[in-house]
Amino acid sequence: MAGSGGSEVRTPIFSGENYEFWRIKMVTIFKSHGLWKLVEKGVTTSDSKEKMAEGSATEEDDEKSVAEHMRDAKALGIIQNAVSDQIFPRIASADTAKMAWDLLYGEYHGGDHDQLNSKIFDVNLSILGCVMMKRYLSILQG
């Protein structure tokens, strides 16, 4: 069947507007790749660092750490590719996916952009309501 199976989800590009919609779409993408917990919680390196410092780290611990850092790099790459060139400088210095995600969240979540969009939506809705009410009244009168 065409269009099903191994098709890749297109990553939305965040340009500074509609952050909440973009965030929801990105969380879904991260979950589909098994990366959301990593983005949300960050890379867990404390145990492996302690074991390395003690000299008790095994090759398996090292492989797990490398694998987790590779998954984090994948998630960071997804975030970097999902922002416009104007937004990218804000996260360019982030070393981890969590750091980049938190920077964007801190700047755009519930901020002026979303509040302004919400107010514009409310005004448009009330204007639409007035127009529809006038039409309804004219139908009743006419």
Helices and strands as residue ranges (DSSP letters): H 19-32, H 36-41, H 46-54, H 59-81, H 88-91, H 97-108, H 112-141
